[in-house]
Amino acid sequence: MRRGDGKRRLGEEDVTRFRDEPHDDGEAAVEPETIVVEITDTFDLHDFHPREIPELVDAYLEAAQEKGFIDVRIVHGRGKGVQRARVQSLLNGHTRVESFADAPGDRGGWGATLVKLRPA
């Protein structure tokens, strides 16, 4: 579902994802793929392409706040820390975010970020 400002919203409705498929000339084409994302207190980014992350994180924070969540967890994975830095950069100064920090070891450690949302 798209809002008037052109941004996608996550929710119990369809979310368009992009999938690469080769063209006849061998170049990859971007074609929409529809999936449904359930909004819970945890959002796992492993199933998404890195280019989707900024828009999806923003949409997730909006949907989580609308559902009344105050504390949420964004799972970005450990790897080299690129997605962690990218996600935390998006959270820094975000109007919906009160604070954020790396998750404790039992909740994903540096492979996840805990976010405290501002009340709706």
KEVOZA-857001 format. One record per residue (C-alpha): residue in one letter; residue number from 1; x, y, z. Coordinates in steps of 0.2 Angstrom, whole numbers, always signed. Example, Ala and Ser with C-alpha at 12.3 -4.5 7.8 and 13.67 -1.06 7.14 Angstrom:
! residues 2
+------+-----+-------+-------+-------+
: rest :  nr :     x :     y :     z :
+------+-----+-------+-------+-------+
:    A :   1 :   +62 :   -22 :   +39 :
:    S :   2 :   +68 :    -5 :   +36 :
+------+-----+-------+-------+-------+
! end
This chain:
! residues 120
+------+-----+-------+-------+-------+
: rest :  nr :     x :     y :     z :
+------+-----+-------+-------+-------+
:    M :   1 :    +0 :    +0 :    +0 :
:    R :   2 :    +7 :   +17 :    -4 :
:    R :   3 :    +3 :   +33 :    +5 :
:    G :   4 :    +1 :   +50 :    -3 :
:    D :   5 :   +19 :   +54 :    +0 :
:    G :   6 :   +25 :   +39 :   -11 :
:    K :   7 :   +32 :   +29 :    +3 :
:    R :   8 :   +27 :   +11 :    +6 :
:    R :   9 :   +19 :    +6 :   +22 :
:    L :  10 :   +21 :   -11 :   +31 :
:    G :  11 :    +7 :   -20 :   +39 :
:    E :  12 :    -4 :   -34 :   +37 :
:    E :  13 :    -6 :   -29 :   +19 :
:    D :  14 :    +5 :   -32 :    +4 :
:    V :  15 :   +22 :   -25 :    +3 :
:    T :  16 :   +31 :   -24 :   -14 :
:    R :  17 :   +48 :   -31 :   -15 :
:    F :  18 :   +60 :   -31 :   -29 :
:    R :  19 :   +67 :   -47 :   -37 :
:    D :  20 :   +81 :   -47 :   -50 :
:    E :  21 :   +77 :   -56 :   -66 :
:    P :  22 :   +88 :   -57 :   -82 :
:    H :  23 :   +83 :   -47 :   -97 :
:    D :  24 :   +86 :   -55 :  -115 :
:    D :  25 :  +102 :   -44 :  -115 :
:    G :  26 :  +108 :   -52 :   -99 :
:    E :  27 :  +105 :   -36 :   -89 :
:    A :  28 :   +95 :   -39 :   -73 :
:    A :  29 :   +78 :   -31 :   -72 :
:    V :  30 :   +69 :   -26 :   -57 :
:    E :  31 :   +52 :   -33 :   -56 :
:    P :  32 :   +39 :   -31 :   -41 :
:    E :  33 :   +36 :   -46 :   -30 :
:    T :  34 :   +22 :   -45 :   -17 :
:    I :  35 :   +24 :   -52 :    +0 :
:    V :  36 :   +15 :   -49 :   +17 :
:    V :  37 :   +25 :   -44 :   +32 :
:    E :  38 :   +17 :   -46 :   +49 :
:    I :  39 :   +22 :   -32 :   +61 :
:    T :  40 :   +29 :   -39 :   +77 :
:    D :  41 :   +41 :   -32 :   +90 :
:    T :  42 :   +55 :   -39 :   +79 :
:    F :  43 :   +59 :   -35 :   +61 :
:    D :  44 :   +72 :   -47 :   +53 :
:    L :  45 :   +81 :   -39 :   +38 :
:    H :  46 :   +89 :   -55 :   +31 :
:    D :  47 :   +75 :   -58 :   +18 :
:    F :  48 :   +77 :   -41 :   +10 :
:    H :  49 :   +89 :   -34 :    -2 :
:    P :  50 :  +101 :   -21 :    +5 :
:    R :  51 :   +94 :    -7 :    -7 :
:    E :  52 :   +77 :   -10 :    +1 :
:    I :  53 :   +83 :    -7 :   +19 :
:    P :  54 :   +81 :   +12 :   +21 :
:    E :  55 :   +63 :   +12 :   +15 :
:    L :  56 :   +58 :    -4 :   +24 :
:    V :  57 :   +65 :    +1 :   +41 :
:    D :  58 :   +56 :   +18 :   +40 :
:    A :  59 :   +40 :    +9 :   +35 :
:    Y :  60 :   +42 :    -4 :   +49 :
:    L :  61 :   +45 :   +10 :   +62 :
:    E :  62 :   +29 :   +19 :   +57 :
:    A :  63 :   +19 :    +3 :   +57 :
:    A :  64 :   +26 :    -3 :   +74 :
:    Q :  65 :   +22 :   +14 :   +82 :
:    E :  66 :    +5 :   +14 :   +75 :
:    K :  67 :    +2 :    -4 :   +82 :
:    G :  68 :    +8 :    +3 :   +99 :
:    F :  69 :   +25 :    -5 :  +101 :
:    I :  70 :   +37 :    +5 :  +111 :
:    D :  71 :   +52 :    -7 :  +111 :
:    V :  72 :   +56 :   -16 :   +95 :
:    R :  73 :   +71 :   -26 :   +89 :
:    I :  74 :   +79 :   -24 :   +71 :
:    V :  75 :   +89 :   -39 :   +66 :
:    H :  76 :  +102 :   -34 :   +53 :
:    G :  77 :  +115 :   -48 :   +56 :
:    R :  78 :  +133 :   -48 :   +62 :
:    G :  79 :  +143 :   -49 :   +46 :
:    K :  80 :  +156 :   -35 :   +44 :
:    G :  81 :  +144 :   -23 :   +52 :
:    V :  82 :  +139 :   -14 :   +36 :
:    Q :  83 :  +120 :   -16 :   +39 :
:    R :  84 :  +122 :   -12 :   +57 :
:    A :  85 :  +130 :    +4 :   +53 :
:    R :  86 :  +117 :    +8 :   +40 :
:    V :  87 :  +102 :    +4 :   +51 :
:    Q :  88 :  +109 :   +14 :   +65 :
:    S :  89 :  +112 :   +28 :   +54 :
:    L :  90 :   +94 :   +28 :   +49 :
:    L :  91 :   +89 :   +27 :   +67 :
:    N :  92 :  +100 :   +42 :   +72 :
:    G :  93 :   +89 :   +57 :   +73 :
:    H :  94 :   +73 :   +48 :   +66 :
:    T :  95 :   +58 :   +57 :   +72 :
:    R :  96 :   +49 :   +41 :   +78 :
:    V :  97 :   +65 :   +35 :   +88 :
:    E :  98 :   +68 :   +40 :  +106 :
:    S :  99 :   +84 :   +29 :  +108 :
:    F : 100 :   +93 :   +14 :  +101 :
:    A : 101 :  +107 :    +3 :  +106 :
:    D : 102 :  +115 :   -14 :  +101 :
:    A : 103 :  +105 :   -29 :  +108 :
:    P : 104 :  +112 :   -38 :  +123 :
:    G : 105 :  +120 :   -55 :  +119 :
:    D : 106 :  +104 :   -65 :  +123 :
:    R : 107 :   +94 :   -54 :  +110 :
:    G : 108 :  +106 :   -55 :   +96 :
:    G : 109 :  +121 :   -45 :  +102 :
:    W : 110 :  +129 :   -34 :   +89 :
:    G : 111 :  +118 :   -43 :   +76 :
:    A : 112 :  +102 :   -33 :   +81 :
:    T : 113 :   +98 :   -16 :   +87 :
:    L : 114 :   +85 :   -12 :  +101 :
:    V : 115 :   +75 :    +3 :   +97 :
:    K : 116 :   +64 :   +13 :  +109 :
:    L : 117 :   +50 :   +22 :   +99 :
:    R : 118 :   +42 :   +38 :  +104 :
:    P : 119 :   +23 :   +36 :  +109 :
:    A : 120 :   +12 :   +38 :   +94 :
+------+-----+-------+-------+-------+
! end
